[in-house]
Amino acid sequence: MSPVEMHANEVQHYASPILVKSRQFFATLTSERLIIDGGPSPREFKVSSILSANPCKLESGEPGLKLILSTPDGQKEMIWGFPVDPKFKAGEQEAWTDQISRVSGDKPFAEGKSEIAGPQSAAPPRRPVPVQESKAIVPKPEISSNNIRPDFVSGEAVVIETAGVRVKRTFYTIYLTNIRLILQNTTGKIGREFAIAELMDAAAFETEGGEPAIALSVGSQTGAKQMVMSFPTESARSAWMQELKGKLPARQTLISAPPKPTVVTCIGIFTPETGERVILSTGGVRIKRNYVTLHLTNTRLVIEGKSAILGEFSLNTLARAIRLAGEVGEPGIVLQIAGSGGEKEMHLLFSGMPERELWIQKLSEIFPEEEQSIYAPESAQYKVTTVSPPTQRNSRDMYCPACGARNHVDDEVCALCGSLLHPAAVSNEWAQTPARKGSKRTKAERHTKREKPERRGKSERVPYNGGTIGFITRPTDAFSYHMRETPRDALGMFLLSGALWAVLTVLMITYVVPVVLHISTTDYPIFSALQTDLMLLVLFILVLYVIWLIAVMIQALATSIVARVCEPEVRFSEITAIVMRSTLSYTVIGWIPILGQVVASIWSAVVTWKGLTAGQNMRAGQAAVSAFFGMIIVYILLFAIGSI
């Protein structure tokens, strides 16, 4: 038996051969794991999952060991025998009992069910154990185990993970990494995820059914929300509370000794003007895909790129700053900047939370006094409060009665949704001014009359609910809804679409084309053969189906290569899933010979284009080049093969 590879600081306590259901294995107990080797693949159990280990007698009367383990499927029971000389069996039993008890500790409330051994008669314990009162154990539901791990980003490390955690009525495997909290459902998909910066507070308690649980407060722009996570064991809940305590903002220092403002004469490309004082400068800030250096002076905000100044904004144009978390939990700021066309948002993502909080602190000194409470550093105590609508502080502003957007009091139409801001005044005006034949309306009235139904139609658009048909009718909404899909997620629809296309295409060629084009079956015996020989018809369908599958995979490969060249952060697997989803157009129209196939391929390329833009965050031009390049490559190969 090959020696067990130890982790760092891991110590081996005991190892010997064992019998489980008449099969011999080799068990090794370390300070972290119980390893059972000898089968097709070694099985490992964390020491914390060993709930109890008690001596027992097997059916043959020999000494044995009864273990109860905590697994994602609930508590399981394992019965050990010892394949040694009979005079050493009792010693092995006592040695394993003592070593497991020493490593895992005493856990008297475990209850198990048989997993890999038949019913055995357990012997009484060797010494009396004092009776202790405990809460009734809640029966554990059957939870399907999940061996699929989420896709972690570069530099992301798992701190702790636990399976079988219940949130409401759904069971998850939850992961706490150095940048986010992930809830993965039993099918392997990520149900929800939260950045570490969004976690506010955690409290341990017991549910009405006696389950150990944690109430986790999660912050958002709409306020704090609470999520209750019920754990399978008390030890799992305790381990999570210990890890969460070290990551909650109420227990960690966000800013350590902020630097004092200094007068800077020159920073890289940026050079302050005469009398201008640099308050704060930070490098490595990401705006979209570009890394820049931010400079905050007493007169302006300057964005410095690698070779030029990318932009600058006067301090009086900065409206407000709001904390946010990036896609993978990076601390950031939403900076709203006022301009002639209204307020625009700019997302700034920082390398660390201290830098983000320092910028929040400095920016709060720029905004008006009445707004400073919004940007104050987060306090240690969090409260859920009811947010009331903003009051109309400015008498020259009014809020749209339809969407609530702020507009100038003299405006007639809402700049956001197009609704009338003064419907009563317009009605009175029309009532007081009778319409005259031949009278001309003003340009603004004609514009309002013409544009209002269109804008209202857009606002009343039915939201996308995840339907399959949306991939060809609303690809942007569909790929935004089904983001981060893998080829496994799209495989079912992809295979079904290809099969339907192949069947319909062969039926069209065999029965419809000869009738429409008045082709004689005697002149072209292939048509009569297909109409009379069922096996030949099925073979033709299979050949066409295989050719279609190969062509789509080639298109996906070519599209992925070009997309990776244009945008290095895209993923081959997700692009392949997008191309597979786009082939639904072949089922709709691709079975029409020649013309329908060309239209379906162009339609598929357009859907892929929209999917790359929405799902991979690519620029529209790059996505279009990648999508149509894959289609063109397929056509070139088909023409080349056909001309041979």
C-alpha positions in Angstrom: 0.0 0.0 0.0 1.5 3.3 -1.0 2.1 5.8 1.8 -0.4 8.6 2.3 0.7 12.0 1.1 0.5 14.4 4.0 -0.5 18.0 4.0 1.5 20.8 5.6 1.5 20.4 9.4 -0.5 17.2 9.1 0.5 14.4 11.6 -0.3 10.7 11.2 -1.8 9.1 14.4 -2.6 5.5 13.4 -2.8 3.2 10.4 -3.8 -0.5 10.0 -5.8 -2.8 7.7 -9.6 -3.0 8.2 -12.5 -5.1 6.9 -15.7 -3.4 5.6 -18.4 -5.8 4.3 -15.8 -8.6 3.9 -13.5 -6.4 1.8 -10.1 -5.4 3.0 -9.0 -1.8 3.1 -6.2 0.2 4.6 -7.2 3.0 7.0 -5.0 5.9 8.0 -5.9 8.4 10.7 -4.2 11.8 10.6 -4.7 15.1 12.5 -7.0 16.2 9.6 -8.4 13.2 7.8 -9.5 9.6 7.9 -8.3 8.0 4.7 -9.6 4.6 3.5 -7.5 3.2 0.7 -7.8 0.0 -1.3 -10.8 0.5 -3.6 -11.0 2.1 -7.1 -10.2 5.5 -5.4 -9.3 6.4 -1.9 -12.1 7.8 0.3 -11.4 10.6 2.7 -13.3 12.0 5.6 -12.4 15.1 7.5 -11.8 14.5 11.2 -14.6 17.0 12.0 -17.1 14.7 10.1 -16.4 11.7 12.5 -19.4 12.0 14.9 -18.6 8.9 17.0 -16.6 5.7 17.1 -17.8 3.0 19.5 -16.6 -0.6 20.0 -19.1 -3.3 18.9 -19.3 -7.0 18.2 -19.7 -8.3 14.7 -22.2 -11.1 13.8 -19.3 -13.6 14.2 -18.7 -12.4 17.7 -15.4 -10.8 16.9 -14.5 -7.3 18.1 -15.4 -4.5 15.7 -15.8 -0.7 15.5 -18.9 1.3 14.7 -18.3 4.7 13.1 -20.9 7.4 12.4 -19.9 10.0 9.8 -21.4 13.2 8.6 -21.8 13.4 4.8 -23.6 15.6 2.4 -26.4 12.9 2.3 -26.8 13.0 6.1 -25.3 10.8 8.8 -23.9 7.4 7.7 -22.8 4.3 9.6 -19.8 2.2 8.9 -18.9 -1.1 10.6 -15.2 -2.1 10.7 -13.6 -5.5 11.3 -9.9 -6.2 11.8 -8.1 -8.8 9.5 -5.4 -9.6 12.1 -4.7 -12.6 14.4 -7.7 -13.2 16.8 -5.6 -12.4 19.8 -4.8 -8.9 18.4 -8.4 -8.0 17.3 -9.3 -6.5 20.7 -6.2 -4.5 20.8 -6.9 -3.0 17.4 -10.4 -2.2 18.5 -9.2 -0.3 21.5 -6.4 1.4 19.7 -8.7 2.8 16.9 -11.3 3.8 19.5 -8.8 5.8 21.6 -7.1 7.4 18.6 -10.3 8.6 17.0 -11.6 9.8 20.3 -8.4 11.7 20.9 -8.4 13.4 17.4 -12.1 14.1 16.9 -13.3 14.6 20.5 -16.5 13.2 22.1 -19.7 13.7 20.1 -22.4 11.8 22.0 -25.5 12.9 20.0 -24.8 11.2 16.7 -27.4 9.0 15.1 -26.7 7.1 11.9 -28.0 4.7 9.4 -26.3 1.9 7.6 -24.4 2.8 4.4 -21.9 0.2 3.5 -22.4 -2.5 6.1 -25.4 -4.6 6.9 -27.2 -4.4 10.3 -24.9 -5.2 13.1 -25.5 -5.8 16.8 -23.7 -3.0 18.7 -22.0 -3.9 22.0 -22.6 -1.7 25.1 -19.8 0.9 25.7 -16.8 -0.2 27.8 -17.6 2.2 30.6 -20.8 4.0 31.7 -21.4 7.4 30.1 -23.4 10.0 32.0 -26.8 10.7 30.6 -27.0 14.1 29.0 -30.1 16.0 27.9 -30.1 17.1 24.2 -32.5 18.6 21.8 -34.3 16.2 19.4 -32.3 15.7 16.3 -34.1 16.9 13.2 -34.3 14.1 10.5 -31.9 14.9 7.7 -33.6 14.9 4.2 -32.0 13.0 1.4 -29.8 15.4 -0.5 -28.1 14.4 -3.7 -24.4 14.8 -3.5 -22.7 17.3 -5.8 -19.1 16.7 -6.9 -19.0 19.7 -9.3 -17.1 22.7 -7.9 -17.7 26.3 -9.1 -15.3 28.0 -11.5 -13.0 30.0 -9.3 -11.3 33.1 -10.6 -7.6 33.6 -10.7 -6.2 34.2 -7.2 -9.4 33.0 -5.5 -8.9 30.5 -2.6 -11.6 28.5 -0.7 -11.5 29.3 3.0 -14.3 26.9 4.1 -17.0 24.8 2.4 -20.0 22.8 3.7 -22.6 20.7 1.9 -26.2 20.2 2.8 -26.8 23.8 4.0 -30.5 24.8 3.8 -31.7 28.2 2.8 -35.5 28.3 3.0 -36.4 25.1 1.2 -33.4 24.7 -1.0 -30.2 22.8 -0.1 -26.8 24.2 -1.2 -23.1 23.6 -1.0 -21.8 26.9 0.3 -18.2 28.1 -0.2 -16.5 31.0 1.5 -13.5 32.2 -0.5 -11.2 35.2 0.0 -13.4 37.4 -2.2 -17.0 36.0 -2.1 -19.7 33.7 -0.6 -21.0 31.2 -3.1 -24.3 29.1 -2.8 -24.1 26.2 -5.2 -27.3 24.1 -5.7 -27.4 20.3 -6.0 -27.2 20.5 -9.9 -23.8 22.2 -9.7 -25.0 25.7 -10.7 -24.3 28.8 -8.7 -27.7 29.8 -7.1 -26.5 33.0 -5.5 -23.2 34.7 -4.7 -22.2 37.7 -2.6 -19.0 39.7 -2.4 -17.2 39.8 0.9 -17.7 43.5 1.0 -21.5 42.9 1.0 -21.5 40.7 4.2 -22.4 42.9 7.1 -23.2 40.8 10.2 -23.8 37.2 11.3 -25.5 35.7 14.4 -25.8 32.1 15.4 -29.1 30.7 16.7 -31.3 27.6 16.7 -34.3 27.2 14.5 -37.7 26.0 15.7 -36.8 22.5 14.7 -33.5 22.6 16.6 -31.2 23.0 13.6 -28.0 25.0 14.1 -28.3 28.1 11.9 -26.7 31.5 11.1 -28.6 34.7 10.3 -26.4 36.5 7.8 -27.1 40.2 7.0 -26.2 41.2 3.4 -26.0 44.8 2.3 -27.2 46.2 -1.0 -28.1 49.6 -2.4 -31.7 49.0 -1.4 -30.8 48.3 2.3 -29.8 45.3 4.4 -31.4 41.9 3.9 -31.2 38.8 6.0 -30.5 35.2 4.9 -30.9 32.3 7.3 -28.6 29.3 6.6 -29.4 26.0 8.5 -26.3 23.7 8.9 -26.3 19.9 9.1 -24.1 19.9 12.2 -23.2 22.1 15.1 -19.5 21.8 14.3 -20.1 23.1 10.8 -22.0 26.1 12.1 -19.3 26.9 14.6 -16.6 26.7 12.0 -18.5 29.1 9.7 -19.1 31.6 12.5 -15.3 31.5 13.3 -14.4 32.3 9.6 -17.2 34.9 9.2 -16.1 36.8 12.3 -12.7 37.4 10.7 -14.2 38.8 7.4 -17.2 40.9 8.6 -16.5 44.7 8.4 -17.7 45.2 11.9 -14.6 43.3 13.1 -11.9 44.5 10.8 -10.2 47.8 10.4 -11.0 49.3 7.0 -8.4 52.1 7.0 -5.1 52.1 8.8 -3.4 55.4 9.4 -4.5 57.4 6.2 -1.7 59.3 4.7 -1.6 63.1 5.2 -2.2 65.3 2.1 1.1 66.4 0.5 1.9 68.9 -2.1 3.0 67.1 -5.2 4.8 68.9 -8.1 4.7 66.1 -10.7 3.2 62.6 -10.8 3.9 60.6 -13.9 2.3 62.3 -16.9 0.1 64.5 -14.7 1.5 67.9 -13.6 -0.5 70.1 -11.2 -1.3 73.6 -12.2 0.1 76.6 -10.4 -1.4 76.7 -6.9 -3.1 73.3 -7.4 -2.6 70.9 -4.5 -2.9 67.1 -4.9 -5.0 65.6 -2.1 -4.9 62.0 -3.1 -3.3 59.8 -5.8 -4.0 56.0 -6.3 -2.7 53.7 -9.0 -4.0 50.4 -10.2 -7.6 51.6 -10.4 -9.7 49.8 -13.0 -12.3 51.6 -15.2 -14.0 49.0 -17.4 -10.9 47.1 -18.9 -8.3 49.9 -18.4 -6.0 50.4 -15.4 -5.5 54.0 -14.6 -4.1 56.3 -11.9 -6.6 58.7 -10.2 -5.5 62.1 -8.9 -7.8 64.2 -6.7 -6.7 67.8 -6.3 -8.3 70.8 -4.7 -9.9 71.8 -8.1 -10.4 68.6 -10.2 -10.4 64.8 -10.6 -7.8 63.6 -13.1 -7.7 60.2 -14.8 -4.2 59.3 -16.0 -3.6 56.5 -18.4 -0.4 54.8 -19.4 0.5 57.3 -22.0 -1.9 60.2 -21.7 -4.5 61.9 -19.6 -7.8 60.1 -20.3 -10.1 62.7 -18.7 -10.6 65.3 -16.0 -13.6 66.6 -14.1 -14.1 69.7 -12.1 -15.0 69.1 -8.5 -18.3 71.0 -8.8 -19.5 68.4 -11.4 -19.1 65.4 -9.0 -22.6 64.7 -7.7 -22.3 61.7 -5.3 -20.3 58.5 -4.6 -21.7 55.1 -3.7 -19.9 52.0 -2.6 -20.2 48.9 -4.9 -18.6 45.5 -5.3 -17.3 44.3 -8.7 -18.2 41.0 -10.4 -15.7 39.0 -8.3 -16.0 41.2 -5.1 -13.5 44.0 -5.8 -14.2 47.1 -3.7 -15.4 49.9 -5.9 -17.2 53.2 -6.1 -20.0 54.4 -8.4 -19.1 58.1 -9.1 -22.0 60.1 -10.5 -20.9 63.1 -12.6 -23.2 65.9 -13.7 -23.0 67.2 -17.2 -25.0 69.0 -19.9 -26.7 65.8 -20.9 -27.6 64.8 -17.3 -25.8 62.7 -14.7 -23.5 59.9 -15.8 -22.0 57.1 -13.8 -18.4 55.9 -13.7 -17.4 52.7 -12.0 -14.0 52.7 -10.2 -12.7 49.4 -8.9 -9.8 49.5 -6.4 -7.2 46.9 -5.5 -8.1 46.9 -1.8 -10.8 48.1 0.6 -8.5 50.6 2.4 -8.0 52.5 -0.8 -11.7 52.5 -1.6 -12.6 53.8 1.9 -9.9 56.5 1.8 -11.4 57.8 -1.5 -14.9 57.7 0.0 -13.6 59.8 2.9 -12.0 62.3 0.7 -14.9 62.6 -1.7 -17.3 63.1 1.1 -15.5 66.3 1.9 -16.3 67.7 -1.5 -20.1 67.1 -1.6 -22.6 69.4 0.1 -23.0 69.2 3.9 -26.5 67.7 3.6 -25.1 64.7 1.6 -22.1 63.9 3.9 -24.0 61.4 6.0 -24.3 59.1 2.9 -20.6 58.8 2.5 -19.5 58.4 6.1 -17.4 55.3 6.8 -19.4 52.2 7.7 -20.0 51.9 11.4 -19.7 48.7 13.4 -23.4 48.4 14.1 -25.9 47.8 11.2 -29.6 48.5 11.4 -32.3 47.9 8.8 -34.2 51.1 8.3 -37.2 52.1 6.1 -36.1 54.4 3.3 -38.6 57.1 2.4 -38.7 58.9 -1.0 -36.5 61.9 -1.3 -38.0 65.3 -0.5 -38.1 68.0 -3.1 -35.4 70.2 -1.7 -35.1 72.2 -4.9 -38.2 74.1 -5.8 -37.1 74.1 -9.4 -37.1 70.3 -9.5 -40.0 67.9 -9.8 -40.3 64.1 -9.9 -42.0 62.2 -12.7 -45.3 60.7 -11.6 -44.7 57.6 -13.6 -41.0 56.5 -12.9 -39.9 58.9 -10.1 -37.0 60.4 -12.1 -36.0 64.0 -11.2 -36.7 66.7 -13.9 -36.7 70.4 -14.1 -40.0 72.0 -13.2 -40.3 73.7 -16.7 -39.9 70.4 -18.6 -43.0 68.9 -20.2 -41.8 65.4 -20.8 -39.8 63.1 -18.5 -36.3 62.7 -19.8 -36.2 59.0 -18.6 -39.5 57.5 -19.5 -41.2 60.1 -21.8 -44.3 60.5 -19.6 -46.0 63.9 -19.3 -44.9 65.8 -16.2 -48.0 68.1 -16.1 -50.9 66.0 -17.3 -53.5 68.1 -15.6 -52.1 71.3 -17.1 -52.1 69.9 -20.6 -55.7 68.7 -20.2 -56.8 72.1 -19.0 -55.0 73.8 -21.9 -56.6 71.6 -24.5 -60.0 72.1 -22.8 -59.7 75.9 -22.8 -58.3 76.2 -26.3 -60.8 74.6 -28.8 -59.4 72.9 -31.8 -59.8 74.9 -35.0 -59.8 73.5 -38.4 -56.5 74.0 -40.1 -54.7 75.1 -36.9 -51.1 74.0 -36.7 -49.6 72.4 -33.6 -46.2 73.3 -32.3 -43.2 71.1 -33.0 -43.0 70.1 -29.3 -46.7 69.1 -29.3 -46.2 67.0 -32.4 -43.1 65.4 -30.9 -44.9 64.6 -27.7 -47.9 63.2 -29.4 -45.8 61.0 -31.7 -43.2 59.7 -29.2 -45.4 59.1 -26.2 -46.9 55.7 -27.4 -43.5 54.4 -28.5 -41.8 55.1 -25.2 -44.7 53.7 -23.2 -44.6 50.6 -25.3 -40.9 50.1 -24.4 -41.6 50.5 -20.7 -44.4 48.0 -20.8 -42.2 45.3 -22.4 -42.8 41.9 -20.9 -39.8 40.8 -18.9 -37.8 37.8 -20.0 -38.6 34.7 -17.9 -35.9 32.4 -19.1 -37.8 30.7 -22.0 -35.8 28.8 -24.7 -37.4 30.8 -27.6 -35.8 33.9 -26.2 -32.4 32.8 -27.6 -33.6 33.7 -31.1 -36.1 36.4 -30.4 -34.4 38.3 -27.5 -30.8 37.1 -27.4 -29.4 39.9 -25.3 -32.0 39.3 -22.6 -31.6 35.5 -22.8 -27.8 35.5 -22.6 -27.9 38.0 -19.7 -30.3 35.7 -17.9 -28.4 32.5 -18.7 -24.9 33.9 -18.0 -21.8 31.8 -17.4 -23.3 28.7 -19.0 -21.1 25.7 -20.0 -21.5 23.4 -22.9 -23.1 20.9 -20.5 -25.9 23.3 -19.8 -26.7 23.9 -23.5 -26.1 20.3 -24.6 -29.7 19.1 -24.5 -31.2 21.9 -26.5 -28.2 21.8 -28.9 -28.6 18.1 -29.7 -32.4 18.4 -30.0 -32.1 21.3 -32.4 -29.7 19.5 -34.6 -31.8 16.3 -34.7 -35.0 18.3 -35.6 -33.1 20.2 -38.3 -31.7 17.0 -39.8 -35.0 15.2 -39.9 -36.9 18.2 -41.3 -34.2 18.8 -43.9 -34.2 15.2 -45.2 -38.0 15.1 -45.3 -38.0 18.4 -47.3 -35.4 17.1 -49.7 -37.0 13.7 -50.1 -40.7 14.6 -50.5 -41.2 18.4 -51.0 -38.3 19.4 -53.3 -39.2 16.9 -56.2 -42.8 18.2 -56.1 -42.0 21.9 -56.0 -39.2 21.7 -58.6 -41.0 19.1 -60.8 -38.1 16.7 -60.6 -38.7 13.2 -62.0 -37.7 10.4 -59.8 -36.8 8.3 -62.8 -34.2 10.9 -63.8 -32.9 11.2 -60.3 -33.1 7.7 -58.7 -31.8 9.0 -55.4 -35.2 10.5 -54.6 -37.0 7.3 -55.3 -34.5 5.4 -53.2 -35.0 7.7 -50.3 -38.8 7.5 -50.6 -38.9 3.7 -50.8 -36.0 2.6 -48.5 -36.5 3.6 -44.9 -33.0 2.5 -43.8 -31.4 4.7 -46.4 -33.6 7.6 -45.2 -32.5 7.1 -41.6 -28.8 6.8 -42.7 -29.1 10.0 -44.6 -30.5 11.8 -41.5 -27.7 10.5 -39.4 -25.0 11.5 -41.9 -26.5 15.0 -42.1 -26.7 15.2 -38.3 -23.1 14.3 -37.8 -22.0 16.9 -40.5 -24.0 19.5 -38.7 -22.5 18.7 -35.3 -19.0 18.9 -36.7 -19.7 22.2 -38.5 -21.1 23.8 -35.4 -18.1 22.7 -33.3 -15.7 24.1 -35.9 -17.7 27.4 -35.8 -17.5 27.5 -32.0 -13.7 26.8 -32.1 -13.0 29.6 -34.7 -15.3 32.0 -32.8 -13.5 31.2 -29.5 -10.1 31.7 -30.9 -10.9 35.1 -32.5 -12.7 36.2 -29.3 -9.7 35.2 -27.2 -7.5 37.3 -29.4 -9.8 40.3 -29.2 -10.5 39.9 -25.4 -8.1 37.7 -23.4 -10.5 37.4 -20.5 -13.2 35.4 -22.3 -13.7 31.7 -21.7 -13.7 29.0 -24.4 -16.4 26.9 -22.6 -18.8 29.8 -22.3 -18.4 30.9 -25.9 -19.0 27.3 -27.0 -22.2 27.3 -25.0 -23.3 30.5 -26.7 -22.7 29.1 -30.2 -24.6 26.0 -29.3 -27.5 28.0 -28.0 -27.5 30.1 -31.2 -28.2 27.0 -33.4 -31.8 27.1 -32.5 -32.4 29.2 -35.6 -31.7 26.1 -37.7 -34.8 24.4 -36.2 -36.9 27.4 -37.0 -35.9 28.1 -40.7 -32.8 26.1 -41.5 -34.6 23.1 -42.9 -35.6 25.0 -46.0 -33.0 24.0 -48.6 -30.3 26.5 -49.5 -32.1 29.8 -48.8 -33.3 28.8 -45.4 -29.9 27.4 -44.4 -28.1 30.6 -45.4 -30.7 32.7 -43.4 -30.4 30.4 -40.4 -26.6 30.6 -40.4 -26.6 34.4 -40.5 -29.3 34.4 -37.8 -27.1 32.1 -35.7 -24.1 34.4 -36.2 -26.2 37.4 -35.1 -27.4 35.6 -32.0 -23.8 34.6 -31.2 -22.8 38.3 -31.6 -25.4 39.4 -29.1 -24.5 36.6 -26.8 -20.8 37.5 -26.8 -21.7 41.2 -26.1 -24.1 40.3 -23.2 -22.5 37.2 -21.8 -18.8 37.9 -22.2 -18.9 41.7 -21.9 -17.1 42.1 -25.3 -17.4 45.3 -27.4 -20.0 45.1 -30.2 -17.4 45.3 -33.0 -15.2 42.6 -31.5 -18.2 40.3 -30.9 -19.5 40.8 -34.4 -16.1 39.9 -36.0 -15.7 36.8 -33.8 -19.2 35.6 -34.6 -19.2 36.1 -38.3 -15.6 34.8 -38.7 -16.7 31.4 -37.3 -19.6 31.3 -39.8 -17.4 32.2 -42.7 -14.8 29.6 -41.8 -17.5 26.9 -41.9 -18.7 27.9 -45.3 -15.1 28.0 -46.7 -14.5 24.5 -45.4 -17.8 23.2 -46.8 -17.1 24.7 -50.2 -13.6 23.3 -50.2 -14.8 19.8 -49.3 -17.6 20.0 -51.9 -15.2 21.0 -54.7 -13.0 18.0 -54.2 
